[in-house]
Amino acid sequence: MSDYTPGSAYDLGYNARMKGSSKPNNVLVAENNVYWQEWEAGWEDAHQKIINESRNRNMSCKSPKCCKNKKFIQD
């Protein structure tokens, strides 16, 4: 890890999750814990972004007429 610069592990973890990679089970037992903590933080942030974007996409109306067809308790 001689070419490690602070922040680069975060970027690698973030990009790995955005490409669909799963989080390895052994990140905390690696020899360089700071590197893997940073990598995991990037992975977790990307994971949360994916979940939030999916939730927002599913909660929003795709057409203005769709909400008019819903029955709400207060109606």
Number of C-alpha atoms within 10 A of each C-alpha: 6 4 5 9 9 10 12 15 21 21 17 16 25 22 16 18 19 17 10 9 12 12 14 8 7 8 15 14 9 11 9 11 12 13 20 19 17 20 23 23 16 23 25 17 16 20 17 11 13 13 12 12 11 11 11 10 11 10 9 11 11 10 8 9 9 10 12 9 8 9 8 8 5 4 5
